[in-house]
């Protein structure tokens, strides 16, 4: 396939009114066939207009799209390629990539001639499915069909290569595009910068930006955002700050994504003065913080043990009409737990405060995810509230982290039998033990603290256990 690459470088809760509308539209589709025989040319024009209108409506579903496509396939004379392209495009937007590919094959079997737009949609489907090599196969068909790939197709292939983490191939394709005479657009440069940053190649992205500025193209907000976000995630905060100032000096105004990225970066290093400065600049520039911005600051404050300040921000969110989400509550609950207040719950009431946040989350119409539950169960276990933790555990579909937290709680509480029972479940689910629980099992084995009936179970969890005399040792995989 690499040689090929080288050669190719070139509604469940739908309202009744909406239901009736869809039924009505489907009825129109079904009547086209019978009406068509008496008015073929007129009906063909009406059908193509109808397809165009339905595709533009934004509410075209999978089944109706299939119905319209089947009608188009059966029509004689056949419609132009445009309604087919529009219907393929809808399927792609609905992420029904396999269905779109099947539709293309049906078109081929009916000898309906594709155009460059059809091929572009097909390539996009393959790239979205993580099969970019098949996209290059389509490029071969494009040449055989007498067409030439346009820049949109190359941009799609670049995205597909980055999606598969084929960074070297993406760079090679990019330079080949320019070498054979294509003038790269802002979208092409944006695709490259974004792809390089997301794959951890931020320095190469900066070099590309500098090369871009030497030509006629200038970086836009999308490119700056990708670079600043990439630099911050790479912990290159000073570079990100310099780039932030540079974009402003060049007349590119930061948006909420830019501010959120730079605030996340400085918060991650505890640079609170800088964080406050960016928040103030944000307000002075008329850019309103969104839920992502608030969550970044709240999470950073909680990790820094400043839970009172974080809770003040939660109140500010309400004033700003920004609704907290599961991430907001999870950060605050975790912050309260890790701040040391959890263990002092009976003294200062913070346990009740954390539980109040937990209840507020669900009463507010939000559904706590497994991450939130794991946080609560873990800290319940660490603070000897094992019985309450087990009740919560039994109400969930636990994952590996939940099991390890609960097993650890039983070990800490010296409830070995209960821990072993959960270990049985973990074996059945093929869940591994974490380092802490592995150490606990190892200690029990070394001290002959496990009954003989549990030894075979432990053998499954720690298959490299070996007996040496009266002392049992465990060899752990590193």
N, C-alpha and C positions, 0 to 999 in steps of 0.2 A: 504493500500500500504506500510505502514511502516513495517508491519509484513513481507511482501514480501521482503522488503529491508533487514531485519534482516536475513531472510532465505537465501538470495542470496549473502551475504557478500563476498563470495568467488570471327554587325554586319550588321546594316542598311547600313553603309558606306563601306561595304566590296569591295575590289578591284575585277575587272572582272576576273583576273587570279585566284584568290582564289575561286571565285564562280565556275569557270569551273572545278577546281580541286575537289571541293566538289561534284559537279554533277557527275564527273567521278568516284569518289569513291563510291557514292551512286549507280551508275550504276553497279559497280562491285558487290555490295551487292545484288542487284536485280537479277543478273545473276547466283548467287550461287545456287539458288533453282532449276533452270532448268538444270544446268550442273551436279548437285549433283546426280541425278538419274542414270546417266551412269557411274559415277566415285565416288561412295560414300566415300570410305576410303581415296582416294587421295584428294578429295575435303574437307573432314573433316580436314585433316592436313593443307591444304592451308588456310582454313577458320580460324582455330585457330591462324595460323601465321599472317594472315591478321588482325584479331582482336587485337592481341598483338602489331603489328606495329602501328595500328591506335590509340590505347590507349596511346602508348608511344609518339605519334606525338605532343600531346599537343593542337591540334586544332580540336579535335573531339567534335562536337556539340550535342545538345539534340536529334534532330530528327534522325541523323545518328546513334547515340547510341541506340535509340529505334529500328531502323531498323535492326541493327546487332543483338540485343537481340531477336527480333521476328524470325529472321532467325535461330538463335541458338536453340530457343524453338522448331521450326518445324523440325529440322534435326533428322534423324534416320539412324544409331545409333546416340544417343545424344552426343554432345561434352563433354569433361571433364568439371569439375567445374571451371577450370582456366579462360576461356573466360567469363564466367558468373561473376566471381569475378572481373575481370578487368572492365567489363562494369558497374557493380554496383559501383565500385570505381570511375569511371568517373562521374557518376550521382551524387555521393556524392561531388566530387570536384566542380561540377557545381551548388551545393547547391539545387539540385532537390531531396530533401530528401523524400518527399511523393511519388514521382515517383519511387525512388529506393525501397521503402517499397512495393509498388505495384508490382514491378518486382520480388521481393523476394516471394511474395504470388503466383505469376504466376508459379515460379519455384516449389514451394511446391505443387501446384495443378497438375503439370506435373511430380511429384515424382522425381525431380532432387535433389539429396542428397547434402546438403550444407556441407562445412567444417568449420574449426575454423575461417578462413579468412572471409567467408561469414557472419558468425554470428558477427564477429567484425565490419564489415561494417554496418550491420543492427543496432547494438548497437550505433555506432557513429551517425547514422541518427537520432535515437530517442533522443540522448543526445543533438545534435545540434538543435533539435526542442523543447528543453526544456521539454522532456518527459522521464527523466532518469528512472523513475519507470518501464516503458516499457522495458528499457534496462536490468533491473534486471529480468524481465520476460524471456527475451531471454537467460540470464544466466541459468535459469532453463531448458530451451530447450537444452542448450549445454550439461548439465549433462545427460539429458535423451537420448541424441544422442550418448553418449559414449565418449564425448570429455571432456577436462578440460580447463577452461578459462586460457589464457596466460596473461602475465604481460601487454601486449598492451591493452587488454580488460579492465583490472582493471584501467590502466591509463586513458582510455576513460571514464570510469564510474566516476572516481575522477573529471575529468574536467566537466562532466555533473552535478555532485553534486554542485560543486562551481558555475557553471553557474546559478543554481537555488538558490544560496546562502544558501545551506544546509551544512554549515561549520562543525557542529558537526557530521553529518553523514559521511562527507568526512574524518574527523579525525578518526572516528571509523573504517571506511573501510580500511584506511591506516594501522592502527595498526593490524587489522585482517589479512591483506595480509601478514605482516611480521610474525605474530603469527603462521600462517599455513604453513610457510616455504618458501614463495617467497622471493627472494633476490631483493630488490628494486634497480632499475637502476637510472642513472642520470635523465632520463626522469620522473620517478616517483617522485623523490625528487624535481625536477624542477616544476612539476605540483603542488605539494603541496605548495612549497614556493610561486609560482606565485599566486595560488588561495588564499592562506592566506593573502598575501599582498593586492591583489585587493579587498578583502572583509573587509579590515581594521583590519586584525589580524596580524600586522607586528611583534609584540613581540613574538607571537607563532611561526612565521616563523623563527625568529632568533634562538629560542630554538631548532627548528627542524634542523637548520643548524649546531648548536653545537653538537646535537646528531649524525648527519651525519658524522661529522669530527671525532667522537670517533671510528667510524667503518673504513671500507676500502675506502669509497667514499669521494671525495673531491669536494667542491663547484666549479662550473664552472662560466663562464661569465654571462650566462643566469640567474643563481640564484642570483649572486651578483647584477645584474642589477635590478631584481625584488625587492630585499631588499632595495637597495639604493633609487629607485624610490618610494617605499612604505613609507620609512622613511621620505623622503622629503615631500611627500604629507601629511604625518601625522605631519609635522612641527618639526620632531625630527632631525634637521639639524646637530647638533654635532655628534650624533650617525651615521648619514649617512657619515659624513666626516671621522670619525674613521674607518668605514667599507671600505671606499674608499682607505684609506692608507693601511689597512690590506690586501685587495685583491692584491695590488701591491707588498707588502712584501712577499706574498705567490706565486708570479709569475704569477698572472692572470692580463693581461694587459687590462686596461679600453678601451672601444670602444666609438663610437660617442654617443650611447644611454646612457652610463654611465656618460659621461661628460655633456650631455644635462640635465640629471636628477639632477645632483649635482649643475649645474649652475642655473637651475630653483629654486632649494631649497634655495641657498644663495641669489639669486636675490629677492625672495619673502620676505626676511627679510631685504632687503636693504644692504646686506653685499657686497658692490661693490669691496672692496679690494680683498676679497676672490674670487669673480666672475672673476676679472681680472687675478688673480693667476691661476685659473683653465683654463681659455682661453689660457694663456701662456703655461701651462703644456700640453694642448691639442696640440698646435702647435709644441712644442718641441718633442712630442711623435709621430709626423707624422700623427695625426688624424685630418682630415679636418672637420670643422663644416658644417652641412647640413642645409636645410631650417628650420628644427625644432629648431636647436640651435640658429640660427639667430632670429627666431620669438620669442623665449623665452627671449632673451636679449632685443630685440626691444620693446616687450610688457612691460617688467619690467622697462625699461628706460622711456617709455611713461607714465606709471602709476606713476613714480617718478617725472614727470614734466620735464624730460631731453630730450625734443623732438629734439633739435639740434643734440645731440649725436646719437639719434636713426636714424635721417636722414643721418648722416654720415655712419652709418652701412648699410643703404639701398644702398648707393653708393658703399660700400665695397663689398656687395653681387654681384653687377654687375662685379666688378673686379675679384671676385672669381668664376664667372660663375654660381652663385646660383640664380635661377630665383625666384623673390618674388611671393607669392601667395596671395589669398584673405585675409588670416589671417594677413599677413605682413601689407597690406594696411589698414585693419580695425584697427589694433593697432595704426598705425601712425595717421590716421584720428581722432580716438578717443583721442589720446594724444594731438593733436593740439586743439581739442575742449575743453578738460578738463583743458588745461594749462592756460585758461583764455584769450588766444589769439583770440578766436572766437569773443568775444564781442568787441574786438579792431580791428575787421577786416578792417573797413574803414580807420583806421589809419596806420596799419602796413602791410596790405595786406595778412595776414595769412589765411583769409577766402578764398581768391583766391588760396592760396597755398594748402589748404585742398581740395578745389574743383579740383585743378590740379591733386592731387594724385588720387582723385576719377575718373577723366577722364582717367588718366594714367592706372588705374586698368583695365577699360573696353577696352581701346584702345590696351592694351597688350594681348588681347585675353582671359582675365579672366572675369568671370561672378561674379559680386558682389552678395553676398548672403543676405538674409533678415537681418542678424545681422549687416552687414555693412550699409544697408539702414536705419535700426532703429537708428544707431548711428548718422548718418547724419541728419535725420528728427528730432530726439530729440534735437540736438544742434541748428538746424535751428530755431525750435520753441522757445527754451530758449533765443535766441538772436534776437527775433522779426522778423525773416524771415519766417513768417507763410505762406505767399502766395507761396513762393518757396517750402516750405515743403509740402504744399497741392498738388502742381503740381507733385512732386516726389511721394507722397502718391498715387495719382490717377493712376500712371503708374505701380503700384505694385499689387501683391496679398498680402495684409497686414496680419500680425498676431496680436495677442492680444497686444503685446508690441508696435507695430506700431500705433494701434488705441489709446492706452493710451497716447502715445507721442503726437499725433495729437490733441486729446481732450484737453490735458493739455495745448498745444499751444494756442488753441482757448480760453480757460479759462483765460490764462495769458494776452491775447490780448483783453479780454472782449467781445469776439464774441460768446455770449452765445447760440444764435440760431444755429450757425454752430456746436458748441459743442454738442448740443442736437440732431442734425441730425445724427451725428456720434454715439451718444449713442443709437439711434434707431438701427443702423447697428449692434452695439455690442450686443444688446439684441437678434437680429435675429440670430447672430452667436454664441450666448451663451458665449460671452467673458466677463470675470469679470473686474470690475474697479480696478485699483491699489489704494494704500492708499492715494496718493496725490489727485487723481481725486475724490475719495470718499469724502475726506475732503472738496473739492471745492463744490461738490453737496450739502453736509451737510450745508456749510456756506450759499449757495444761498437759501436753504430751510428755514433756521433759520431767514434769513433776508427778507423772502417773495420775493425773487428775481426771482422766476420762475413763468411763466404764468400758469394759471389753466390747459391749454391743455397739459402741459408737466408733470403734477403731476402723471398721471396714468403710464407714462413711468418710472418715477423715482421710483414708487412703485415696478416695476418689477426689477429694479436694486438694490433698498434698501428695500426689503420686510418687514423689521422690523420698518419702519418709523411709528411714532405715533404722532398724534396731541394733544397738550396740550394747550387749550385756543387759543390764537392768535399766539403762538410760536410753530414752528414745530421742533421736535428733531429727531435725528436718532440714533438708537442703532446699533452698528457695531459688527459683529462677530469677535472674536479675534482668 
